[in-house]
Amino acid sequence: MIRRGDPITFRALAQAAGVSLDFLYRNAELRRRVEQLRDQQRATPQPTPASPDPDRPSSVVRTLTTQLADLKRRHRDENHRTQTSTRGCAR
């Protein structure tokens, strides 16, 4: 939990370890350690996420750009087929 940066709480630890809350609260050494880590975590400011690089498009922008390029290609192909079939009918 510490390595992953997960919040240290009795409930989260009990779930992660597969033990009961009662077990954690009754074990004085574990209880002191959880309280110590929880207090330490509260006192330490959480790192703010890095601001996105303005020169690097977000995944949403990349996805939409890809979809737009695909639609343009399909439209171009369809126009080409329509023009080709129309020329054949005009003869």
PyRosetta script that sets phi, psi and omega in degrees:
from pyrosetta import init, pose_from_sequence

init()
pose = pose_from_sequence("MIRRGDPITFRALAQAAGVSLDFLYRNAELRRRVEQLRDQQRATPQPTPASPDPDRPSSVVRTLTTQLADLKRRHRDENHRTQTSTRGCAR")
pose.set_psi(1, -39.7)
pose.set_omega(1, 179.7)
pose.set_phi(2, -66.2)
pose.set_psi(2, -47.3)
pose.set_omega(2, -179.1)
pose.set_phi(3, -61.2)
pose.set_psi(3, -37.5)
pose.set_omega(3, -179.3)
pose.set_phi(4, -79.8)
pose.set_psi(4, -14.0)
pose.set_omega(4, -178.4)
pose.set_phi(5, 81.1)
pose.set_psi(5, 18.7)
pose.set_omega(5, 178.8)
pose.set_phi(6, -70.3)
pose.set_psi(6, 148.3)
pose.set_omega(6, 175.7)
pose.set_phi(7, -63.0)
pose.set_psi(7, 134.4)
pose.set_omega(7, 178.9)
pose.set_phi(8, -88.5)
pose.set_psi(8, 110.7)
pose.set_omega(8, 175.4)
pose.set_phi(9, -137.2)
pose.set_psi(9, 158.2)
pose.set_omega(9, 177.8)
pose.set_phi(10, -60.9)
pose.set_psi(10, -43.8)
pose.set_omega(10, -177.2)
pose.set_phi(11, -64.0)
pose.set_psi(11, -44.9)
pose.set_omega(11, -179.1)
pose.set_phi(12, -65.5)
pose.set_psi(12, -40.7)
pose.set_omega(12, 179.1)
pose.set_phi(13, -66.2)
pose.set_psi(13, -42.7)
pose.set_omega(13, 179.0)
pose.set_phi(14, -60.2)
pose.set_psi(14, -42.6)
pose.set_omega(14, 179.7)
pose.set_phi(15, -67.3)
pose.set_psi(15, -44.4)
pose.set_omega(15, -179.1)
pose.set_phi(16, -64.8)
pose.set_psi(16, -37.2)
pose.set_omega(16, -176.8)
pose.set_phi(17, -89.2)
pose.set_psi(17, -11.6)
pose.set_omega(17, -178.9)
pose.set_phi(18, 71.3)
pose.set_psi(18, 35.1)
pose.set_omega(18, 177.9)
pose.set_phi(19, -123.1)
pose.set_psi(19, 170.3)
pose.set_omega(19, -179.3)
pose.set_phi(20, -85.8)
pose.set_psi(20, 157.6)
pose.set_omega(20, 173.8)
pose.set_phi(21, -61.3)
pose.set_psi(21, -40.1)
pose.set_omega(21, 179.8)
pose.set_phi(22, -56.9)
pose.set_psi(22, -41.9)
pose.set_omega(22, 179.3)
pose.set_phi(23, -59.8)
pose.set_psi(23, -45.9)
pose.set_omega(23, -178.8)
pose.set_phi(24, -66.2)
pose.set_psi(24, -42.3)
pose.set_omega(24, -179.0)
pose.set_phi(25, -68.6)
pose.set_psi(25, -34.0)
pose.set_omega(25, -177.8)
pose.set_phi(26, -77.2)
pose.set_psi(26, -25.6)
pose.set_omega(26, -179.3)
pose.set_phi(27, -86.0)
pose.set_psi(27, 106.4)
pose.set_omega(27, -172.5)
pose.set_phi(28, -59.7)
pose.set_psi(28, -41.0)
pose.set_omega(28, -178.3)
pose.set_phi(29, -66.8)
pose.set_psi(29, -44.3)
pose.set_omega(29, 177.9)
pose.set_phi(30, -65.5)
pose.set_psi(30, -40.9)
pose.set_omega(30, -179.2)
pose.set_phi(31, -61.5)
pose.set_psi(31, -45.6)
pose.set_omega(31, 179.0)
pose.set_phi(32, -61.6)
pose.set_psi(32, -41.5)
pose.set_omega(32, -178.9)
pose.set_phi(33, -65.6)
pose.set_psi(33, -43.7)
pose.set_omega(33, 178.9)
pose.set_phi(34, -63.4)
pose.set_psi(34, -44.5)
pose.set_omega(34, 179.7)
pose.set_phi(35, -63.2)
pose.set_psi(35, -40.9)
pose.set_omega(35, 179.2)
pose.set_phi(36, -62.4)
pose.set_psi(36, -48.3)
pose.set_omega(36, -179.2)
pose.set_phi(37, -66.0)
pose.set_psi(37, -39.2)
pose.set_omega(37, 179.2)
pose.set_phi(38, -63.7)
pose.set_psi(38, -45.5)
pose.set_omega(38, 179.4)
pose.set_phi(39, -65.5)
pose.set_psi(39, -39.8)
pose.set_omega(39, 178.5)
pose.set_phi(40, -63.4)
pose.set_psi(40, -41.2)
pose.set_omega(40, 179.9)
pose.set_phi(41, -66.5)
pose.set_psi(41, -38.9)
pose.set_omega(41, 179.0)
pose.set_phi(42, -66.7)
pose.set_psi(42, -35.5)
pose.set_omega(42, -177.4)
pose.set_phi(43, -76.6)
pose.set_psi(43, -27.1)
pose.set_omega(43, -179.2)
pose.set_phi(44, -87.2)
pose.set_psi(44, 123.8)
pose.set_omega(44, 178.9)
pose.set_phi(45, -64.5)
pose.set_psi(45, 137.9)
pose.set_omega(45, 179.5)
pose.set_phi(46, -72.1)
pose.set_psi(46, 138.2)
pose.set_omega(46, 179.6)
pose.set_phi(47, -64.6)
pose.set_psi(47, 136.4)
pose.set_omega(47, 177.6)
pose.set_phi(48, -81.2)
pose.set_psi(48, 142.0)
pose.set_omega(48, 179.8)
pose.set_phi(49, -62.0)
pose.set_psi(49, 143.3)
pose.set_omega(49, 179.8)
pose.set_phi(50, -61.6)
pose.set_psi(50, 139.5)
pose.set_omega(50, 179.1)
pose.set_phi(51, -69.8)
pose.set_psi(51, 143.8)
pose.set_omega(51, -177.2)
pose.set_phi(52, -64.4)
pose.set_psi(52, 144.7)
pose.set_omega(52, 178.1)
pose.set_phi(53, -71.8)
pose.set_psi(53, 119.8)
pose.set_omega(53, -177.3)
pose.set_phi(54, -65.3)
pose.set_psi(54, -19.4)
pose.set_omega(54, 179.2)
pose.set_phi(55, -86.8)
pose.set_psi(55, -5.8)
pose.set_omega(55, -178.5)
pose.set_phi(56, -114.5)
pose.set_psi(56, 116.6)
pose.set_omega(56, -177.4)
pose.set_phi(57, -67.8)
pose.set_psi(57, 149.8)
pose.set_omega(57, 178.8)
pose.set_phi(58, -71.3)
pose.set_psi(58, 167.4)
pose.set_omega(58, 179.7)
pose.set_phi(59, -63.6)
pose.set_psi(59, -31.2)
pose.set_omega(59, 178.6)
pose.set_phi(60, -66.3)
pose.set_psi(60, -44.7)
pose.set_omega(60, 179.3)
pose.set_phi(61, -63.2)
pose.set_psi(61, -43.9)
pose.set_omega(61, 178.9)
pose.set_phi(62, -61.5)
pose.set_psi(62, -42.9)
pose.set_omega(62, -180.0)
pose.set_phi(63, -63.4)
pose.set_psi(63, -47.3)
pose.set_omega(63, -179.7)
pose.set_phi(64, -65.3)
pose.set_psi(64, -37.6)
pose.set_omega(64, 177.5)
pose.set_phi(65, -63.4)
pose.set_psi(65, -41.9)
pose.set_omega(65, 177.8)
pose.set_phi(66, -64.0)
pose.set_psi(66, -43.8)
pose.set_omega(66, 179.1)
pose.set_phi(67, -63.5)
pose.set_psi(67, -41.6)
pose.set_omega(67, 179.6)
pose.set_phi(68, -63.9)
pose.set_psi(68, -43.4)
pose.set_omega(68, 178.5)
pose.set_phi(69, -61.6)
pose.set_psi(69, -40.2)
pose.set_omega(69, 178.8)
pose.set_phi(70, -65.2)
pose.set_psi(70, -43.7)
pose.set_omega(70, 178.5)
pose.set_phi(71, -63.4)
pose.set_psi(71, -40.5)
pose.set_omega(71, 178.1)
pose.set_phi(72, -62.8)
pose.set_psi(72, -43.4)
pose.set_omega(72, 179.2)
pose.set_phi(73, -62.3)
pose.set_psi(73, -44.7)
pose.set_omega(73, 179.8)
pose.set_phi(74, -64.1)
pose.set_psi(74, -39.7)
pose.set_omega(74, 178.9)
pose.set_phi(75, -64.0)
pose.set_psi(75, -44.5)
pose.set_omega(75, 178.5)
pose.set_phi(76, -60.9)
pose.set_psi(76, -44.8)
pose.set_omega(76, 179.1)
pose.set_phi(77, -62.6)
pose.set_psi(77, -43.3)
pose.set_omega(77, -179.6)
pose.set_phi(78, -65.1)
pose.set_psi(78, -42.2)
pose.set_omega(78, 177.0)
pose.set_phi(79, -61.4)
pose.set_psi(79, -41.1)
pose.set_omega(79, 179.8)
pose.set_phi(80, -63.1)
pose.set_psi(80, -44.6)
pose.set_omega(80, 178.6)
pose.set_phi(81, -63.3)
pose.set_psi(81, -40.9)
pose.set_omega(81, -179.8)
pose.set_phi(82, -64.5)
pose.set_psi(82, -43.8)
pose.set_omega(82, 179.6)
pose.set_phi(83, -65.7)
pose.set_psi(83, -38.2)
pose.set_omega(83, 179.8)
pose.set_phi(84, -67.0)
pose.set_psi(84, -43.0)
pose.set_omega(84, -179.3)
pose.set_phi(85, -72.6)
pose.set_psi(85, -31.7)
pose.set_omega(85, 178.5)
pose.set_phi(86, -69.1)
pose.set_psi(86, -38.1)
pose.set_omega(86, 178.4)
pose.set_phi(87, -64.3)
pose.set_psi(87, -36.8)
pose.set_omega(87, -179.9)
pose.set_phi(88, -69.0)
pose.set_psi(88, -31.2)
pose.set_omega(88, -179.0)
pose.set_phi(89, -78.8)
pose.set_psi(89, -25.3)
pose.set_omega(89, -176.1)
pose.set_phi(90, -74.3)
pose.set_psi(90, -17.9)
pose.set_omega(90, -177.1)
pose.set_phi(91, -74.4)
pose.dump_pdb("model.pdb")
